[in-house]
Amino acid sequence: MSVAEPRRIVLFRHAKADWPQVTDHERPLTERGRKDAAVAGRKLADTGVAFDLALCSTATRTRETWKLAVHELPHRPKTVYEERIYEASPGELIAVLNETPDDVRNLVLIGHNPGVQGLAEVLSGSAEDDARERMGRRGFPAAAFAVVTFDGSWKTLEPGAATLRDYWAPSE
């Protein structure tokens, strides 16, 4: 694939998690979270994007979210569970994305707030339609996702380099 072709990143926050007596890393999804994860998966399928790679935090709630969402997709991408996504800042997430092989065109990152929302805001130098307004108004609730695109190599991804193309949250 040419690095001149636009690349797409879906920044996907895990669905609603429970607060049982476990470590934060081991928190599971609530019943509502399980339903929202499947709905988000259907919405991802509706985008028509065939993902080449999924980068997922190792936390229980992100793994459960992805497991439920990916079943709704027509094509199951290669999934890499990445410890560095858990509790990552936008800068740390960019560093992870910069390591992506250039043969990957479409990627989904399943992570946590505030990092995922911060990354969507930091990357988006521009926006289409009312995506930025909707994201600003709604924030980045559980199971929300933003779609950003950029041109060039993954190594060149930096703040302001992408365009916010779409935003979706369960109550949209």
Solvent accessible surface area in square Angstrom, and as a share of the most:
residue,aa,sasa,rsa
1,M,95,0.43
2,S,57,0.37
3,V,67,0.39
4,A,78,0.61
5,E,66,0.30
6,P,68,0.43
7,R,1,0.00
8,R,69,0.25
9,I,0,0.00
10,V,0,0.00
11,L,0,0.00
12,F,0,0.00
13,R,54,0.20
14,H,13,0.06
15,A,0,0.00
16,K,77,0.33
17,A,7,0.05
18,D,63,0.33
19,W,180,0.63
20,P,53,0.33
21,Q,183,0.82
22,V,74,0.43
23,T,91,0.53
24,D,55,0.29
25,H,51,0.23
26,E,79,0.35
27,R,21,0.08
28,P,40,0.25
29,L,4,0.02
30,T,32,0.19
31,E,97,0.43
32,R,133,0.49
33,G,0,0.00
34,R,95,0.35
35,K,125,0.53
36,D,21,0.11
37,A,0,0.00
38,A,20,0.16
39,V,50,0.29
40,A,0,0.00
41,G,0,0.00
42,R,110,0.40
43,K,81,0.34
44,L,0,0.00
45,A,27,0.21
46,D,112,0.58
47,T,54,0.31
48,G,66,0.64
49,V,17,0.10
50,A,59,0.46
51,F,2,0.01
52,D,61,0.32
53,L,14,0.07
54,A,0,0.00
55,L,13,0.06
56,C,0,0.00
57,S,0,0.00
58,T,27,0.16
59,A,0,0.00
60,T,21,0.12
61,R,12,0.05
62,T,0,0.00
63,R,93,0.34
64,E,51,0.23
65,T,0,0.00
66,W,2,0.01
67,K,125,0.53
68,L,56,0.28
69,A,0,0.00
70,V,3,0.02
71,H,121,0.54
72,E,58,0.26
73,L,18,0.09
74,P,122,0.77
75,H,96,0.43
76,R,140,0.51
77,P,6,0.04
78,K,139,0.59
79,T,38,0.22
80,V,53,0.30
81,Y,106,0.40
82,E,31,0.14
83,E,132,0.59
84,R,112,0.41
85,I,3,0.01
86,Y,46,0.17
87,E,129,0.58
88,A,9,0.07
89,S,48,0.31
90,P,35,0.22
91,G,49,0.47
92,E,94,0.42
93,L,2,0.01
94,I,17,0.08
95,A,50,0.39
96,V,8,0.05
97,L,0,0.00
98,N,38,0.20
99,E,109,0.49
100,T,6,0.03
101,P,76,0.48
102,D,43,0.22
103,D,106,0.55
104,V,13,0.08
105,R,91,0.33
106,N,16,0.08
107,L,0,0.00
108,V,0,0.00
109,L,0,0.00
110,I,0,0.00
111,G,0,0.00
112,H,15,0.07
113,N,43,0.22
114,P,116,0.73
115,G,3,0.03
116,V,0,0.00
117,Q,43,0.19
118,G,14,0.14
119,L,0,0.00
120,A,0,0.00
121,E,85,0.38
122,V,58,0.33
123,L,0,0.00
124,S,7,0.05
125,G,51,0.49
126,S,56,0.36
127,A,39,0.30
128,E,67,0.30
129,D,142,0.74
130,D,65,0.34
131,A,1,0.00
132,R,95,0.35
133,E,112,0.50
134,R,42,0.15
135,M,4,0.02
136,G,63,0.61
137,R,154,0.56
138,R,84,0.31
139,G,20,0.19
140,F,6,0.03
141,P,35,0.22
142,A,12,0.09
143,A,0,0.00
144,A,0,0.00
145,F,3,0.01
146,A,0,0.00
147,V,8,0.05
148,V,0,0.00
149,T,8,0.05
150,F,8,0.03
151,D,100,0.52
152,G,19,0.18
153,S,18,0.11
154,W,0,0.00
155,K,148,0.63
156,T,79,0.46
157,L,3,0.02
158,E,99,0.44
159,P,86,0.54
160,G,42,0.40
161,A,46,0.35
162,A,3,0.03
163,T,26,0.15
164,L,0,0.00
165,R,93,0.34
166,D,56,0.29
167,Y,2,0.01
168,W,24,0.08
169,A,0,0.00
170,P,40,0.25
171,S,82,0.53
172,E,87,0.39
